[in-house]
Amino acid sequence: MFRIIKWLIVLIILGAIGLTGYAYIGPYFGVDFTPPKVEIREPVVLDAN
């Protein structure tokens, strides 16, 4: 049982390292993580009475 838990922890750590590496190295390979810049305007009705 301890062996399964140990491998699960190792896989979680490797996954976290892989995701972190992808986030830092991804832009060098052409991956763009920036959100699209779009201005959104919505009218707001205030009821001040």
C-alpha positions as CSV (number, residue, x, y, z in Angstrom):
1,M,0.0,0.0,0.0
2,F,2.8,2.4,0.9
3,R,4.4,1.7,-2.5
4,I,1.3,2.9,-4.4
5,I,1.1,6.1,-2.3
6,K,4.9,6.7,-2.9
7,W,4.5,6.4,-6.7
8,L,1.4,8.6,-6.6
9,I,3.3,11.3,-4.8
10,V,6.2,11.0,-7.2
11,L,3.8,11.3,-10.2
12,I,2.2,14.4,-8.7
13,I,5.6,16.0,-8.1
14,L,6.7,15.2,-11.7
15,G,3.4,16.6,-13.1
16,A,3.9,19.8,-11.1
17,I,7.4,20.2,-12.4
18,G,6.3,19.5,-16.0
19,L,3.5,22.1,-15.8
20,T,5.8,24.7,-14.3
21,G,8.4,24.0,-17.0
22,Y,5.8,24.2,-19.7
23,A,4.6,27.6,-18.4
24,Y,8.1,29.0,-18.4
25,I,9.5,27.4,-21.6
26,G,6.3,27.4,-23.7
27,P,6.7,31.0,-25.0
28,Y,10.0,30.0,-26.5
29,F,8.3,27.4,-28.6
30,G,5.5,29.8,-29.8
31,V,2.8,29.1,-27.2
32,D,1.0,32.3,-26.3
33,F,-0.6,32.4,-22.8
34,T,-1.8,36.0,-22.9
35,P,-5.6,36.4,-22.8
36,P,-7.3,38.2,-25.7
37,K,-7.7,41.9,-25.1
38,V,-11.3,42.9,-25.7
39,E,-13.0,46.0,-24.3
40,I,-16.5,45.1,-23.0
41,R,-19.0,47.9,-22.3
42,E,-22.4,47.2,-20.7
43,P,-24.9,49.9,-19.7
44,V,-25.6,50.1,-16.0
45,V,-29.0,51.5,-14.7
46,L,-28.7,52.9,-11.2
47,D,-31.9,53.2,-9.1
48,A,-31.1,56.1,-6.8
49,N,-34.7,56.6,-5.5
